[in-house]
Amino acid sequence: MANCQNSGTNICDHGQHVAGIAAGDGTGLPSPAPATGVAPGANIVGIQVFVRSNADSQCPGSAPCTYAYVSDQLAGLNQIFAWRNTYNFAAVNMSLGGGGPFATNCDGDNGGRKAAIDQLLNAGISTIIAAGNDSFTNGVSRPGCISTAVTVSATNNSDNIAGFSNRGTLTDLWAPGVSLSLIHISEPTRPY
């Protein structure tokens, strides 16, 4: 993880947080970890696509930050496809994104990610992508705007929309993403 170090701290740890929400069993995690994840019996295969960046163009506001190149995202998606017969994957999670808001699909502007997502979908593996964290009320970030992805906006522990979460007509699902003490998933009427 040398590419993700900042003063001796791993700054590419968001995937661990999301994995805990998904499949955590509440042990060995720093506080405040949820008691259990949505599916504590699930297994996760981690693929790191983030690196540390010091570029002002990639770190609006403050460098260093974490950055995921499209080429690394594609390599991760392609690795899952290559392992599809070794592991019984149900889904791929991409808790990343940027740009927007996109109120319509961005299938033609995704750096090849749609083809990789479609290849996985044809193999029975859904790709779940975060809607983004820019507080957009009228669209989602890229790559969540890809039509064959399942785009997820965040709710809090009270099952209310998380204020930071992007949302719009491309949101497919609402799921826990902040201030969680009990885990529950819902699919409320779309409040946008």
N, C-alpha and C positions, 0 to 999 in steps of 0.2 A: 504494500500500500504506500510505497515511497512517493508515488505520484499524487497522493492525496494528503500529504502531511502539511500542517501549518503549525509551526512551533511545537512539534512533537505530538500534535493532536490530529487524528484522522478526521478530516472534514467531509469525507465521502461516506457518511454513515446513514443517510436518509433511507437507503434500501433496508438496513437493519430495522429501522423504526417501522417501516411498512410491513416487513416480514413478521414482526412481532404482533402487529394488528391482525395480520392474516392467520398466522399459525402459532403464535406464541403460547407457551404454557405457563408464563409468569415466573419462571425460574431463571436465574443467572442474568437478569436484565437490570439495568440501572433504574432507580425510581424516577419518575412515576410510570412504571410499566403497568399495562392492564393486567387484571387477574388472569385472563385467558384471551386468546385471539378468537376470531370468528370460527376458525377450524383448527383447534389445537392439535388434532391428530394428523394434520396434513404434513407433507414433506416439502421442503423448498430446496431448489438448486439455485444458488446465487451466481450471477454473472455481473461483474463490475464494469459499467460502461462510462463512469465518470472519472475525470481527472481534475487536478488542481489547475486553475488558470490564474494568471496574473495580468491578463489583458483587460484594459478598461472597456473595450468593446464587448467583452463577454461577461464582465462583472459590473453591471450598472450600479453605481453607488459605492461599492467598496471591494477592492481586491485584497487578498485572493478570494476566489469563489470556486465552486465546483461547476464543471461544464461537461456536457455529453455531446461529443461529435456524432453527426449522423452516421458516419462510417463505423464508429464503434457500436452504435445502436444496431445497425445492419449486421455487423459481425455477431452480436449477441443473439439476434433473432435467427440468423443462419445457424449458429451453434445449437440452439434449441431444436431446430429442424433436423440437424445432423444427429442429435441424440434421441430423436423421437422413438426409436425402436429399443433404446437402452433404458429409458425412463418412461413411465406412463404419465406424461404431462396432460393436465387438464386445461391449463391456461398459462399465459405469459403476462406478467405485470410490468408495465412501464410507468413508473411514478416519476415522470419528467415531462418537460414541454416548455414551450415559450412562444412568444409572438401572439398576434391576434388583436382583438377577438375575431374568431371565425364563426360566422353564423351559418355558413354553408360548407359542404365537404371540400377538403383540400387534396383530393386524390391525385391531382396533377402536379402538386407542389410539395413533395415529401421526400425527395432524395432517394427514392426507391423503396421506402419503408412499406408502401402499400403492397407491392409485389411480395415482399417477405411475409407480411401479415396475411395476405391471401394464401400463400403457400402453407403457412401454419394452419389456417382455418380449413383448408382442403384436407389437411391431415387430422382434423378433429381437435385442434388446439386453438382456443380463443385468445386474442390479444386484448388485454384490459389496459386502458391508458387513462391517466389522470386528466381531468378537464383543465387543470392549471390553477395557479394560486394568485391571480391578479385582480380578483374581485370583479371580473367582467360579469355583467348581468345579461349580456346580449350575445355571448359567444364563448367558445373554448379556445385553448391554445393548440398549437401543432405539436405532436402528431395526433392528438385526440380528435382532430377534425377529419381523420381518415374514415371513410364510410364503413369499412368492414371491421373497424375496431369497436370495442365496447368502451364508451367514454363515461367516466365516473366522476361525479362531483361529490364534495365532502359535506358530511353532516357532523354535528357535535354530539355530545353525550345525551342531550335532550332531544335528539333527532330533528334539530333545526339546521337550516343551511348554515354552514360555516361562512363567516363574513368574508374570508379571503378567497373562497372557492369560486372559480369560474362556473358559469352555467348558461344554458340556452337551449335551443331546439336540438342541438346535437348531443345533449346529455341523455345517456341511456339508463343510468342507474345512479342512485344516491347511496353512499356507504360511509361508515365511520371514518373520520379522518382527524379529529381534534378533541381534546378534553374528554378522554374516554375513561370511564371507570367500569362500566358494564358494556359489553359489546352486543350490538343488535344492528341488523340491516333492515332497511325498509325501502319500499319503492312508492313514495308518496306521489300524489298528483303534482305534476311539474309546476312549481310556483314562480314561473318567470313571465 
